[in-house]
Amino acid sequence: MADNKAKRGGGDRRLISLSEAYEVRYWAKKFKVTPLKLKAAVKAAGRSAKKVEAYIKLQKHKASDRLLIALSQPYEVSYWSKKFKVTPARLRAAVKAVGHSSKKVGAYLAPGKAAKKKTAVKKGTAAKKKAAPKKAGATRKAKKGVRKRAA
């Protein structure tokens, strides 16, 4: 993309101009980032498209690395076990089962908590539901019998 519309050579195409809105849109779409992130990357890495691309890739890699659980680091085990409210042993077992992704581990550990809550609720309501249908069933039968006789 050209900064100076009169100069359209290869040297100018390799530079990103933040003063041109169409260039910001083009490079943001090309690197799959928001215009705000592109501007921050240009300020950090310079105007060169290659340097900006490398900087953006590095930032994405760092972000994805933060979501991984490293069991070899005790502070990470402590952090994630507190975050998921489980013991370190349960955390290690979950990581072994689904991998090091914190999202997958969170999803793996969540159903256990939700299932416990649901069973506690179901036990309390199940007793009430069992008692209620007997009375309701008896009245339904009586009403059906009355209707048949009346007809």
C-alpha positions as CSV (number, residue, x, y, z in Angstrom):
1,M,0.0,0.0,0.0
2,A,1.4,3.4,-0.9
3,D,1.9,6.2,1.6
4,N,2.6,8.7,-1.2
5,K,0.2,8.0,-4.1
6,A,2.8,9.3,-6.5
7,K,5.4,6.7,-5.3
8,R,4.1,3.2,-5.7
9,G,7.3,1.2,-5.7
10,G,8.1,-1.9,-3.7
11,G,9.8,0.0,-0.9
12,D,6.7,2.0,-0.2
13,R,4.5,-1.1,-0.3
14,R,6.4,-2.7,2.5
15,L,5.5,0.1,4.9
16,I,2.4,0.7,6.9
17,S,1.0,4.2,7.1
18,L,-1.4,4.8,10.0
19,S,-2.4,8.2,8.6
20,E,-4.3,6.5,5.7
21,A,-7.6,4.9,6.8
22,Y,-7.7,2.5,3.8
23,E,-4.2,1.2,4.7
24,V,-5.1,0.6,8.3
25,R,-8.2,-1.3,7.2
26,Y,-6.2,-3.4,4.7
27,W,-3.3,-4.3,7.0
28,A,-5.7,-5.0,9.9
29,K,-7.7,-7.4,7.7
30,K,-4.5,-9.0,6.4
31,F,-3.1,-9.7,9.8
32,K,-6.5,-10.5,11.3
33,V,-6.4,-8.0,14.1
34,T,-8.3,-4.9,15.0
35,P,-7.2,-1.5,13.8
36,L,-6.4,-0.6,17.4
37,K,-4.1,-3.6,17.8
38,L,-2.5,-2.8,14.4
39,K,-1.7,0.7,15.6
40,A,-0.2,-0.6,18.8
41,A,1.9,-3.1,16.9
42,V,3.2,-0.4,14.5
43,K,4.2,1.8,17.5
44,A,6.0,-1.1,19.1
45,A,7.7,-2.7,16.0
46,G,7.9,0.2,13.5
47,R,6.4,0.7,10.1
48,S,7.8,-2.3,8.3
49,A,5.1,-4.8,7.4
50,K,7.4,-7.7,8.1
51,K,8.3,-6.5,11.5
52,V,4.7,-5.8,12.4
53,E,3.6,-9.2,11.2
54,A,6.3,-10.9,13.3
55,Y,5.3,-8.8,16.3
56,I,1.6,-9.7,16.0
57,K,2.4,-13.4,15.6
58,L,4.6,-13.2,18.8
59,Q,1.8,-11.5,20.7
60,K,-0.7,-14.2,19.6
61,H,1.7,-16.9,20.6
62,K,2.2,-15.4,24.0
63,A,-1.6,-15.1,24.5
64,S,-2.2,-18.7,23.6
65,D,0.7,-19.8,25.8
66,R,-0.9,-18.1,28.8
67,L,-3.9,-20.4,28.5
68,L,-1.8,-23.5,28.9
69,I,-1.2,-25.2,32.2
70,A,2.4,-26.2,32.9
71,L,2.4,-28.9,35.6
72,S,6.2,-28.7,35.9
73,Q,5.9,-25.3,37.5
74,P,4.6,-25.4,41.1
75,Y,3.3,-21.9,41.0
76,E,1.2,-22.7,38.0
77,V,-0.3,-25.8,39.7
78,S,-1.1,-23.7,42.7
79,Y,-2.7,-20.9,40.6
80,W,-4.8,-23.2,38.5
81,S,-5.9,-25.4,41.3
82,K,-7.1,-22.3,43.2
83,K,-8.8,-20.9,40.1
84,F,-10.7,-24.1,39.5
85,K,-11.2,-24.8,43.2
86,V,-9.8,-28.3,43.1
87,T,-6.9,-30.1,44.7
88,P,-3.5,-30.2,42.8
89,A,-3.9,-33.9,42.4
90,R,-7.3,-33.5,40.7
91,L,-5.9,-30.8,38.5
92,R,-3.1,-33.1,37.4
93,A,-5.6,-35.9,36.6
94,A,-7.7,-33.5,34.6
95,V,-4.7,-32.2,32.6
96,K,-3.7,-35.8,32.0
97,A,-7.2,-36.6,30.7
98,V,-7.8,-33.7,28.4
99,G,-4.5,-31.9,27.8
100,H,-2.8,-28.7,28.9
101,S,-5.5,-26.3,27.7
102,S,-7.0,-24.4,30.5
103,K,-10.3,-24.1,28.7
104,K,-10.5,-27.9,28.2
105,V,-9.5,-28.5,31.8
106,G,-12.2,-26.0,33.0
107,A,-14.8,-27.7,30.9
108,Y,-13.7,-31.1,32.2
109,L,-13.9,-30.1,35.8
110,A,-17.1,-28.0,35.5
111,P,-19.6,-30.9,34.9
112,G,-18.6,-32.6,38.1
113,K,-19.5,-29.5,40.1
114,A,-22.7,-29.0,38.1
115,A,-23.7,-32.6,38.4
116,K,-23.4,-32.5,42.2
117,K,-25.6,-29.4,42.4
118,K,-28.2,-31.0,40.1
119,T,-28.4,-34.3,42.0
120,A,-28.9,-32.4,45.3
121,V,-31.7,-30.4,43.7
122,K,-33.2,-33.5,42.1
123,K,-33.2,-35.5,45.3
124,G,-35.3,-32.8,47.1
125,T,-37.8,-32.4,44.3
126,A,-38.0,-36.1,43.5
127,A,-39.6,-36.9,46.8
128,K,-42.2,-34.2,46.4
129,K,-43.0,-35.3,42.8
130,K,-43.4,-38.9,43.9
131,A,-45.9,-38.0,46.5
132,A,-47.9,-35.6,44.4
133,P,-48.7,-37.9,41.4
134,K,-50.5,-40.4,43.6
135,K,-53.0,-37.9,44.8
136,A,-53.3,-36.3,41.4
137,G,-53.7,-39.7,39.7
138,A,-56.4,-40.8,42.1
139,T,-58.4,-37.6,41.5
140,R,-58.0,-37.9,37.7
141,K,-59.3,-41.5,37.8
142,A,-62.2,-40.4,39.9
143,K,-63.0,-37.5,37.5
144,K,-62.8,-39.9,34.5
145,G,-65.2,-42.3,36.2
146,V,-67.6,-39.4,36.9
147,R,-67.4,-38.2,33.3
148,K,-68.1,-41.7,31.9
149,R,-71.1,-42.2,34.2
150,A,-72.5,-38.8,33.3
151,A,-72.2,-39.5,29.6
